[in-house]
């Protein structure tokens, strides 16, 4: 997780086309989406295990 964030930030800082901020925003957006999807999956697993135990 930390490794992928650091590689994305390095890629943005190495980019010399003048769109560093755009690529950084895209990287952060992808990170936010992946975090939300992971949290959603964890919550679904939690609810399913809670439902099956009752």
MMTF fields as JSON, N, C-alpha, C and O atoms, coordinates in Angstrom:
{
  "mmtfVersion": "1.0.0",
  "mmtfProducer": "UNKNOWN",
  "numBonds": 215,
  "numAtoms": 216,
  "numGroups": 54,
  "numChains": 1,
  "numModels": 1,
  "chainsPerModel": [1],
  "groupsPerChain": [54],
  "chainIdList": ["A"],
  "bondAtomList": [4, 2, 8, 6, 12, 10, 16, 14, 20, 18, 24, 22, 28, 26, 32, 30, 36, 34, 40, 38, 44, 42, 48, 46, 52, 50, 56, 54, 60, 58, 64, 62, 68, 66, 72, 70, 76, 74, 80, 78, 84, 82, 88, 86, 92, 90, 96, 94, 100, 98, 104, 102, 108, 106, 112, 110, 116, 114, 120, 118, 124, 122, 128, 126, 132, 130, 136, 134, 140, 138, 144, 142, 148, 146, 152, 150, 156, 154, 160, 158, 164, 162, 168, 166, 172, 170, 176, 174, 180, 178, 184, 182, 188, 186, 192, 190, 196, 194, 200, 198, 204, 202, 208, 206, 212, 210],
  "bondOrderList": [1, 1, 1, 1, 1, 1, 1, 1, 1, 1, 1, 1, 1, 1, 1, 1, 1, 1, 1, 1, 1, 1, 1, 1, 1, 1, 1, 1, 1, 1, 1, 1, 1, 1, 1, 1, 1, 1, 1, 1, 1, 1, 1, 1, 1, 1, 1, 1, 1, 1, 1, 1, 1],
  "groupList": [{"groupName": "UNK", "atomNameList": ["N", "CA", "C", "O"], "elementList": ["N", "C", "C", "O"], "formalChargeList": [0, 0, 0, 0], "bondAtomList": [1, 0, 2, 1, 3, 2], "bondOrderList": [1, 1, 2], "singleLetterCode": "X", "chemCompType": "L-PEPTIDE LINKING"}],
  "groupTypeList": [0, 0, 0, 0, 0, 0, 0, 0, 0, 0, 0, 0, 0, 0, 0, 0, 0, 0, 0, 0, 0, 0, 0, 0, 0, 0, 0, 0, 0, 0, 0, 0, 0, 0, 0, 0, 0, 0, 0, 0, 0, 0, 0, 0, 0, 0, 0, 0, 0, 0, 0, 0, 0, 0],
  "groupIdList": [1, 2, 3, 4, 5, 6, 7, 8, 9, 10, 11, 12, 13, 14, 15, 16, 17, 18, 19, 20, 21, 22, 23, 24, 25, 26, 27, 28, 29, 30, 31, 32, 33, 34, 35, 36, 37, 38, 39, 40, 41, 42, 43, 44, 45, 46, 47, 48, 49, 50, 51, 52, 53, 54],
  "secStructList": [7, 2, 2, 2, 2, 2, 2, 2, 2, 2, 2, 2, 2, 2, 7, 7, 1, 1, 7, 2, 2, 2, 2, 2, 2, 2, 2, 2, 2, 2, 2, 2, 2, 2, 2, 2, 2, 2, 2, 2, 2, 2, 2, 2, 2, 2, 2, 2, 2, 2, 2, 2, 2, 7],
  "xCoordList": [0.834, 0.0, 0.87, 0.748, 1.746, 2.65, 3.565, 3.886, 3.977, 4.889, 4.225, 4.851, 2.958, 2.279, 2.07, 2.185, 1.766, 1.603, 2.913, 2.92, 4.026, 5.314, 5.72, 6.286, 5.448, 5.808, 4.947, 5.438, 3.674, 2.82, 3.296, 3.318, 3.681, 4.158, 5.476, 5.698, 6.359, 7.621, 7.359, 7.998, 6.431, 6.118, 5.604, 5.94, 4.789, 4.263, 5.378, 5.382, 6.317, 7.381, 8.387, 9.023, 8.535, 9.469, 8.855, 9.578, 7.524, 6.836, 7.206, 7.044, 7.708, 8.197, 7.345, 7.82, 6.105, 5.277, 4.451, 3.653, 4.614, 3.886, 2.529, 1.776, 2.196, 0.896, 1.084, 0.389, 2.036, 2.29, 1.066, 0.702, 0.427, -0.713, -1.868, -2.568, -2.062, -3.141, -2.882, -3.776, -1.642, -1.332, -1.389, -1.768, -1.01, -1.09, -2.543, -2.878, -3.409, -4.832, -5.412, -6.216, -5.01, -5.5, -5.028, -5.795, -3.769, -3.238, -3.982, -4.33, -4.226, -4.951, -6.391, -6.955, -6.992, -8.356, -8.442, -9.358, -7.479, -7.46, -7.249, -7.843, -6.396, -6.141, -7.41, -7.733, -8.134, -9.371, -10.396, -11.072, -10.518, -11.473, -11.108, -11.979, -9.82, -9.41, -9.612, -9.978, -9.374, -9.613, -11.091, -11.456, -11.952, -13.392, -13.861, -14.681, -13.351, -13.739, -13.286, -14.023, -12.077, -11.578, -12.427, -12.773, -12.763, -13.608, -14.985, -15.549, -15.536, -16.843, -16.822, -17.749, -15.757, -15.639, -15.526, -16.118, -14.764, -14.618, -15.945, -16.293, -16.693, -17.987, -18.959, -19.714, -18.953, -19.831, -19.478, -20.369, -18.188, -17.762, -18.207, -18.659, -18.079, -18.464, -19.962, -20.382, -20.767, -22.221, -22.63, -23.511, -22.002, -22.353, -21.997, -22.773, -20.844, -20.465, -21.376, -21.688, -21.802, -22.706, -24.08, -24.696, -24.566, -25.875, -25.865, -26.835, -24.802, -24.759, -24.596, -24.956, -24.054, -23.853, -25.14, -25.274, -26.093, -27.327, -28.372, -29.466],
  "yCoordList": [-1.201, 0.0, 1.253, 2.091, 1.386, 2.541, 2.542, 3.598, 1.356, 1.25, 1.769, 2.494, 1.403, 1.871, 3.374, 4.038, 3.926, 5.381, 6.078, 7.054, 5.588, 6.253, 6.141, 7.087, 5.007, 4.892, 5.81, 6.381, 5.966, 6.884, 8.316, 9.082, 8.69, 10.048, 10.282, 11.365, 9.276, 9.418, 9.58, 10.401, 8.807, 8.899, 10.302, 10.859, 10.875, 12.22, 13.253, 14.197, 13.095, 14.093, 13.985, 14.976, 12.796, 12.614, 13.129, 13.502, 13.147, 13.609, 15.055, 15.935, 15.303, 16.642, 17.302, 18.202, 16.868, 17.432, 18.616, 19.153, 19.034, 20.177, 19.834, 20.732, 18.538, 18.163, 17.314, 16.318, 17.725, 16.968, 16.979, 15.954, 18.156, 18.251, 17.379, 16.765, 17.327, 16.511, 15.032, 14.304, 14.588, 13.18, 12.837, 11.726, 13.797, 13.558, 13.417, 12.544, 14.286, 14.195, 12.871, 12.26, 12.421, 11.144, 9.998, 9.079, 10.046, 8.996, 8.977, 7.909, 10.16, 10.231, 9.777, 9.14, 10.1, 9.658, 8.143, 7.532, 7.535, 6.074, 5.457, 4.43, 6.094, 5.589, 5.649, 4.697, 6.771, 6.909, 5.872, 5.285, 5.64, 4.654, 3.26, 2.507, 2.911, 1.576, 1.407, 0.325, 2.477, 2.407, 2.22, 1.424, 2.947, 2.814, 1.414, 0.834, 0.863, -0.483, -1.504, -2.439, -1.332, -2.26, -2.17, -3.194, -0.953, -0.778, -1.372, -1.995, -1.191, -1.731, -3.253, -3.86, -3.872, -5.324, -5.82, -6.837, -5.101, -5.488, -5.377, -6.251, -4.301, -4.128, -5.216, -5.729, -5.576, -6.639, -7.961, -8.698, -8.27, -9.495, -9.492, -10.513, -8.342, -8.235, -8.47, -9.205, -7.849, -8.014, -9.447, -9.983, -10.081, -11.459, -12.394, -13.294, -12.198, -13.057, -12.803, -13.726, -11.559, -11.23, -11.85, -12.362, -11.807, -12.379, -13.895, -14.467, -14.544, -16.001, -16.506, -17.645, -15.669, -16.118, -16.044, -16.744, -15.204, -15.068, -16.096, -16.116],
  "zCoordList": [0.0, 0.0, 0.0, -0.893, 0.992, 1.052, -0.177, -0.723, -0.599, -1.742, -3.012, -3.784, -3.236, -4.445, -4.401, -5.431, -3.235, -3.121, -3.455, -4.205, -2.906, -3.145, -4.612, -5.159, -5.264, -6.676, -7.527, -8.501, -7.182, -7.939, -7.765, -8.729, -6.542, -6.315, -7.039, -7.58, -7.057, -7.784, -9.276, -9.935, -9.808, -11.228, -11.552, -12.597, -10.66, -10.896, -10.835, -11.624, -9.92, -9.797, -10.945, -11.303, -11.519, -12.632, -13.939, -14.864, -14.009, -15.213, -15.519, -14.673, -16.745, -17.093, -18.181, -18.875, -18.332, -19.403, -18.914, -19.682, -17.683, -17.172, -16.594, -16.217, -16.514, -15.955, -14.698, -14.497, -13.856, -12.631, -11.724, -11.147, -11.603, -10.694, -11.175, -10.37, -12.499, -13.04, -12.777, -12.346, -13.042, -12.824, -11.339, -10.968, -10.486, -9.048, -8.617, -7.817, -9.152, -8.822, -9.293, -8.589, -10.484, -10.985, -10.101, -9.812, -9.669, -8.805, -7.475, -6.97, -6.907, -5.638, -5.813, -4.923, -6.958, -7.221, -7.31, -6.76, -8.01, -8.104, -6.728, -6.402, -5.92, -4.58, -3.74, -3.029, -3.821, -3.061, -3.49, -2.646, -4.795, -5.289, -4.795, -4.36, -4.859, -4.429, -2.926, -2.467, -2.154, -0.714, -0.427, 0.439, -1.145, -0.938, -1.299, -0.587, -2.397, -2.795, -1.762, -1.45, -1.227, -0.214, 1.05, 1.639, 1.469, 2.652, 2.417, 3.317, 1.22, 0.89, 0.977, 1.512, 0.447, 0.518, 1.949, 2.309, 2.766, 4.168, 4.9, 5.694, 4.638, 5.291, 4.86, 5.686, 3.576, 3.103, 3.769, 4.191, 3.867, 4.542, 5.991, 6.509, 6.65, 8.056, 8.221, 9.115, 7.362, 7.468, 7.181, 7.853, 6.19, 5.866, 7.018, 7.342, 7.635, 8.753, 9.948, 10.7, 10.126, 11.24, 11.008, 11.943, 9.763, 9.446, 9.602, 10.099, 9.192, 9.249, 10.68, 10.975, 11.576, 12.955, 13.764, 14.767, 13.346, 14.128, 13.726, 14.289]
}
